[in-house]
Amino acid sequence: FQICFLLFAVLYIVSYFIITRYKRKADEQEDEDAIVNRISLFLSTFTLAVSAGAVLLLPFSIISNEILLSFPQNYYIQWLNGSLIHGLWNLASLFSNLCLFVLMPFAFFFLESEGFAGLKKGIRARILETLVMLILLALLILGIVWVASALIDNDAASMESLYDLWEFYLPYLYSCISLMGCLLLLLCTPVGLSRMFTVMGQLLVKPTILEDLDEQMYIITLEEEAIQRKLNGVSSTVEYQTVELERELEKVKSKKTNLERRKKASAWERNLVYPAVMILLLTETSFSVLLVALNILYLLVDETAMPKGSGGPGIGNASLSTFGFVGAALEIILIFYLMVSSVVGFYSLRFFENFTPRKDDTTMTKIIGNCVSILVLSSALPVMSRTLGITRFDLLGDFGRFNWLGNFYIVLSYNLLFAIMTTLCLVRKFTSAVREELLKAIGLDKFHLSNNPRDSETKPSANGHQKTL
């Protein structure tokens, strides 16, 4: 219990600093709304800590199994046993259900509540309204699940099992949420895998090939001075012109900062780090697709390759990887890489672009939505990793009680869709530049045939002038 508490305390502190970094700064006065915001902040922090725990749980279990195999009789790792890992999986599943079905709905309704008409306004009235909304929401979800169960599996035994709230209803509902999370990961992860190249390209310094940085710096400085003179000459009464010029000035300053960073970067940082990172990303992505392709073959020839195919040898009895400790380390790297890619892909989708948190300018409602989304993604990550064959670790606790994991057609279709979508995203990513140059060469670039919204943005050319693709 002490180990679990210490691990969760560390995750809670880190989550608190992350949320406060993005949360919109409110007034310091101690009014009713400030108390409600603080309670919602604590609940969101708890949810984000549970999400981080769900992400770290599978790598922790894999590395713990390899440590127990390497040092079976070591006195200092006696605390690391199957009972501890089993308990962590059960706690992660329990807290995920608690956050998803109780805490986050409570935080949202509590934030939006004002109290029923006719009652005295205050915290108690808002809590009462929130509890009533939660009860109505629970009845609505119960009715939806009841109707869905009657339509899909019209069996007396399955209908009677819905009365068992703890042993059947909540795991069944969480299984549906996990399936939705896996479908969301299926949509986000391939997009994120291709988007990672662009993100790392923005963070790293690219090689300067056929570029004159001094000339670009000179031109961007002249442009900044010209905008500054326009801004000083515009009358303060013309507000829209002032706002537009300030926006242009910010863009020019951002470009100038990037150019200064590229100019100050050392030769090895420009010419070695960027290609090495790009090759590493390409290798990890290709290795992930290769593992999924091999898992498809295993599914076709071996029934034990199913997520529910075997019960597993247990913690500390056998290695979960064919290559031992090295294979386990590669599995952990791939799991983290898939999680980061899924988050990047989630915020890259057009539907969730406005959902991206901004530093010191994110409302509590948006923070709650982001925490719920990350919780769904992180809870589905162990299931997706096992379904795709990234790891052979059999899920413990309620994570492994999903009925759809035993359906051959669902698992096979999931693997095929992931491999096809990832391959298509990568092909489109690496052929988009060639396609744009071909369109320019034959004069069709004026018709805007590109499907990438970012391709139409204004980009600096090699000589510092602006061009529109």
Secondary structure as UniProt FT lines:
FT   HELIX           2..22
FT   HELIX           32..70
FT   TURN            72..73
FT   HELIX           75..77
FT   TURN            78..79
FT   HELIX           82..98
FT   HELIX           99..103
FT   HELIX           104..112
FT   TURN            117..118
FT   HELIX           123..152
FT   HELIX           156..161
FT   TURN            162..163
FT   HELIX           165..169
FT   HELIX           170..203
FT   HELIX           213..233
FT   TURN            236..237
FT   HELIX           239..264
FT   HELIX           267..268
FT   HELIX           269..273
FT   HELIX           274..301
FT   HELIX           303..305
FT   TURN            307..308
FT   TURN            315..317
FT   TURN            322..323
FT   HELIX           324..348
FT   HELIX           350..355
FT   TURN            359..360
FT   HELIX           364..387
FT   TURN            388..389
FT   HELIX           397..400
FT   HELIX           403..406
FT   HELIX           408..441
FT   TURN            442..443
FT   HELIX           445..447
FT   HELIX           453..456
FT   STRAND          458..460
FT   TURN            462..463
FT   STRAND          466..468
//
